[in-house]
Amino acid sequence: MNRPRKLLTQNREMKAIGVWNWTLPAWAGRLPDGRTYNTCPSAGICAQACYARHGTYTWPVVKAKHEANLTFLLDDPTGWENAILTELAAPKFRGGWIRIHDSGDFFTDSYLTAWLRICHARPDTMFYCYTKEIDRFRRLVEPNPPPNFLWVYSYGGTQDAALDPSTDRVADVFPDNDAVEAAGWNSQDESDLLAVLGPRLVGIPVNQIPHVRKLLGDRTFREWQHHVDSEREAQRRRRQFRLITNPADHRQAA
């Protein structure tokens, strides 16, 4: 197995705020060896509008790097964890920040638990993330979070209904900064760290990908996901009603 030479990377924007990234391929796909994956199992409408499925993320060299990260993690989780810890032992990471997942999410309990162990083992480094894995975090993180691990729940996933913006730190994607301000939310445009260090309601202007802006329109991710969820629930109720009122249809379908 060809292991990535460097696991934590840093682009110009993140370097300006002292942040390094750990990245997986976004959402669902197929690795070069034929295995399929889904690194964002709770993705909802965000899968249609994900910035990490467009632009530079699709360049062959970038895609190969992200796939190599995932392959290493899947094939040798213990080796991957040790490699992350070894890399984090470098002096440059003391007092720095790691954004877990420039793309991807905590796709299994064991993977999230590994990151919690890493956080505990490197208390001089701060870690943060956006996540749609609400149930997983409620069970595994919220009861006793590492003091150097911060997170924000992001709307646009299949577990949106579990979020309470009056108590949870939440992020929503808006058409632009004017819409963020009009809603009384707080933009993290000046620094990504504001998502976890700034006020609790985090507004993110939508990316500039034309078809994504068209899909979103004047809605937020939360509103878009709510519309989709409501439509699905209405369809479910209609099917249930037909089965009750027309039991013969149910027998034929069976």
C-alpha positions as CSV (number, residue, x, y, z in Angstrom):
1,M,0.0,0.0,0.0
2,N,1.3,3.4,-1.0
3,R,0.8,5.6,2.1
4,P,0.5,9.4,1.6
5,R,3.8,11.1,2.5
6,K,2.0,13.9,4.3
7,L,-1.4,13.6,6.0
8,L,-2.1,17.1,7.1
9,T,-2.0,19.9,4.5
10,Q,-2.4,23.6,4.4
11,N,-3.6,25.9,1.7
12,R,-3.0,29.7,1.6
13,E,-6.3,30.6,3.2
14,M,-5.8,28.1,6.1
15,K,-2.2,29.1,6.5
16,A,-3.2,32.7,7.2
17,I,-5.2,31.6,10.2
18,G,-2.9,28.8,11.4
19,V,-5.0,25.9,10.4
20,W,-4.1,22.6,8.8
21,N,-6.5,20.2,7.1
22,W,-7.2,16.5,7.1
23,T,-9.2,15.6,4.0
24,L,-11.2,12.6,2.6
25,P,-13.0,12.3,-0.7
26,A,-16.4,13.9,-0.5
27,W,-19.6,11.9,-0.2
28,A,-19.8,8.7,-2.2
29,G,-17.6,7.2,-4.9
30,R,-15.4,4.3,-5.9
31,L,-11.7,3.9,-5.1
32,P,-9.2,2.8,-7.8
33,D,-9.2,-0.7,-6.4
34,G,-13.0,-1.0,-7.0
35,R,-14.3,-0.5,-3.5
36,T,-17.2,1.8,-3.0
37,Y,-17.4,4.3,-0.1
38,N,-19.6,6.9,1.5
39,T,-17.7,9.3,3.7
40,C,-20.8,11.4,4.3
41,P,-23.6,9.0,5.3
42,S,-25.8,11.7,6.7
43,A,-25.5,14.0,3.7
44,G,-28.9,15.4,2.4
45,I,-29.3,18.2,-0.1
46,C,-25.7,19.2,0.6
47,A,-24.6,16.3,-1.6
48,Q,-26.0,18.3,-4.6
49,A,-24.3,21.5,-3.6
50,C,-21.0,20.3,-2.0
51,Y,-18.0,22.5,-3.0
52,A,-15.7,19.5,-2.6
53,R,-17.3,17.8,-5.6
54,H,-16.3,20.6,-7.9
55,G,-13.3,22.6,-9.0
56,T,-9.9,21.8,-7.7
57,Y,-11.2,18.9,-5.7
58,T,-11.8,17.0,-9.0
59,W,-8.3,17.6,-10.3
60,P,-6.7,14.1,-10.8
61,V,-3.8,14.9,-8.4
62,V,-6.1,16.2,-5.7
63,K,-8.6,13.4,-6.1
64,A,-5.8,10.8,-5.9
65,K,-4.4,12.4,-2.7
66,H,-7.8,12.3,-1.0
67,E,-8.4,8.7,-2.1
68,A,-5.0,7.7,-0.8
69,N,-5.9,9.2,2.6
70,L,-9.1,7.1,2.7
71,T,-7.4,4.0,1.5
72,F,-4.8,4.3,4.2
73,L,-7.5,4.8,6.8
74,L,-9.5,1.8,5.6
75,D,-6.7,-0.6,5.2
76,D,-4.6,0.2,8.3
77,P,-6.6,2.2,10.8
78,T,-4.1,1.7,13.5
79,G,-1.2,2.6,11.3
80,W,-3.1,5.7,10.1
81,E,-3.8,6.8,13.7
82,N,-0.1,6.3,14.6
83,A,0.9,8.3,11.5
84,I,-1.4,11.2,12.4
85,L,0.0,11.2,16.0
86,T,3.6,11.1,14.7
87,E,2.9,14.0,12.3
88,L,1.3,16.0,15.1
89,A,4.3,15.7,17.3
90,A,6.1,18.3,15.1
91,P,6.6,21.6,17.0
92,K,4.7,23.5,14.3
93,F,1.4,22.0,15.4
94,R,1.7,23.1,19.0
95,G,-0.8,25.9,19.5
96,G,-2.1,25.4,16.0
97,W,-5.4,24.2,14.7
98,I,-6.5,21.1,12.7
99,R,-9.7,21.2,10.7
100,I,-10.8,17.6,10.5
101,H,-12.4,17.2,7.1
102,D,-12.0,19.8,4.5
103,S,-14.4,17.3,2.9
104,G,-15.9,14.1,4.2
105,D,-17.3,13.4,7.6
106,F,-17.1,11.0,10.6
107,F,-18.5,8.0,8.7
108,T,-18.3,5.3,11.5
109,D,-18.2,5.2,15.2
110,S,-14.7,3.7,15.3
111,Y,-13.4,6.5,13.0
112,L,-14.8,9.2,15.3
113,T,-13.5,7.5,18.3
114,A,-10.0,7.4,16.8
115,W,-10.1,11.1,16.4
116,L,-11.1,11.6,20.0
117,R,-8.1,9.5,21.1
118,I,-5.9,11.7,18.9
119,C,-7.3,14.9,20.5
120,H,-6.6,13.5,24.0
121,A,-3.1,12.5,23.0
122,R,-2.2,15.9,21.5
123,P,-3.6,18.4,24.1
124,D,-1.4,21.3,22.8
125,T,-3.2,21.2,19.4
126,M,-6.7,22.4,18.8
127,F,-9.1,20.5,16.6
128,Y,-12.4,21.5,15.0
129,C,-14.9,20.3,12.5
130,Y,-18.2,20.8,10.8
131,T,-20.4,17.7,10.9
132,K,-23.8,16.3,10.0
133,E,-23.3,13.2,12.1
134,I,-25.5,14.5,14.9
135,D,-26.6,11.2,16.4
136,R,-23.0,10.0,16.5
137,F,-21.8,13.1,18.2
138,R,-24.7,13.1,20.7
139,R,-23.6,9.6,21.7
140,L,-19.8,9.7,21.5
141,V,-18.7,13.3,21.9
142,E,-21.2,15.4,23.8
143,P,-21.1,13.4,27.1
144,N,-17.4,14.1,27.6
145,P,-15.7,16.0,24.8
146,P,-11.9,16.5,24.7
147,P,-11.2,20.1,25.8
148,N,-9.3,20.8,22.6
149,F,-12.0,19.7,20.2
150,L,-14.7,22.0,19.0
151,W,-17.5,21.4,16.5
152,V,-20.4,22.9,14.7
153,Y,-23.4,21.0,13.4
154,S,-24.2,22.0,9.8
155,Y,-27.6,22.0,8.2
156,G,-28.4,20.2,4.9
157,G,-28.3,16.7,6.2
158,T,-30.7,13.8,6.9
159,Q,-30.5,14.5,10.6
160,D,-31.4,18.2,10.5
161,A,-34.6,17.6,12.6
162,A,-32.4,16.7,15.5
163,L,-30.9,20.1,15.7
164,D,-32.0,22.9,18.0
165,P,-30.6,26.3,17.0
166,S,-31.5,27.7,20.4
167,T,-29.0,25.4,22.1
168,D,-26.7,23.8,19.4
169,R,-23.9,25.5,17.6
170,V,-25.2,25.3,14.1
171,A,-24.0,26.5,10.6
172,D,-26.3,27.2,7.7
173,V,-25.5,28.1,4.1
174,F,-27.1,31.3,2.9
175,P,-27.4,32.9,-0.6
176,D,-25.0,35.7,0.4
177,N,-23.7,37.7,3.3
178,D,-26.6,40.1,3.1
179,A,-28.9,37.2,3.8
180,V,-26.8,36.0,6.7
181,E,-27.0,39.5,8.3
182,A,-30.7,39.8,7.6
183,A,-31.4,36.6,9.4
184,G,-29.4,37.8,12.4
185,W,-26.8,35.1,12.0
186,N,-23.0,35.6,12.1
187,S,-20.8,35.2,9.0
188,Q,-17.5,33.2,9.3
189,D,-16.3,34.7,6.0
190,E,-13.4,36.5,7.7
191,S,-12.0,33.4,9.3
192,D,-13.2,29.8,9.2
193,L,-12.3,29.6,12.9
194,L,-15.3,31.8,13.6
195,A,-17.5,28.8,13.0
196,V,-16.4,27.4,16.4
197,L,-15.1,30.5,18.1
198,G,-17.6,33.2,17.1
199,P,-21.3,33.5,18.0
200,R,-23.3,30.3,18.0
201,L,-25.4,30.8,14.8
202,V,-23.0,30.5,12.0
203,G,-23.9,31.8,8.5
204,I,-21.9,30.7,5.5
205,P,-22.3,32.4,2.1
206,V,-22.9,29.8,-0.6
207,N,-20.0,29.0,-2.9
208,Q,-19.7,30.6,-6.3
209,I,-20.4,27.5,-8.4
210,P,-23.2,28.7,-10.8
211,H,-25.4,25.6,-10.8
212,V,-25.2,25.4,-7.0
213,R,-26.3,29.1,-6.6
214,K,-29.2,28.3,-9.0
215,L,-30.2,25.3,-7.0
216,L,-30.2,27.2,-3.7
217,G,-32.0,30.3,-5.0
218,D,-33.1,32.5,-2.1
219,R,-33.2,29.6,0.4
220,T,-30.8,28.4,3.0
221,F,-29.6,24.8,3.2
222,R,-31.9,24.4,6.3
223,E,-34.9,25.6,4.3
224,W,-34.0,23.5,1.3
225,Q,-33.6,20.3,3.4
226,H,-36.8,21.0,5.2
227,H,-38.7,21.2,1.9
228,V,-37.2,17.9,0.7
229,D,-38.0,16.2,4.0
230,S,-41.6,17.5,4.0
231,E,-42.1,16.3,0.5
232,R,-40.8,12.8,1.4
233,E,-43.0,12.7,4.4
234,A,-46.0,13.7,2.4
235,Q,-45.3,10.9,-0.1
236,R,-44.9,8.4,2.7
237,R,-48.3,9.4,4.1
238,R,-49.9,9.2,0.7
239,R,-48.6,5.6,0.2
240,Q,-49.7,4.7,3.7
241,F,-53.2,6.1,3.1
242,R,-53.5,4.1,-0.2
243,L,-52.5,0.9,1.5
244,I,-55.1,1.5,4.2
245,T,-57.9,2.4,1.8
246,N,-56.9,-0.1,-0.9
247,P,-55.6,-3.2,0.8
248,A,-55.9,-5.1,-2.5
249,D,-53.1,-2.9,-3.9
250,H,-50.9,-3.9,-1.0
251,R,-51.5,-7.7,-1.6
252,Q,-50.7,-7.3,-5.3
253,A,-47.5,-5.3,-4.5
254,A,-46.5,-8.1,-2.1
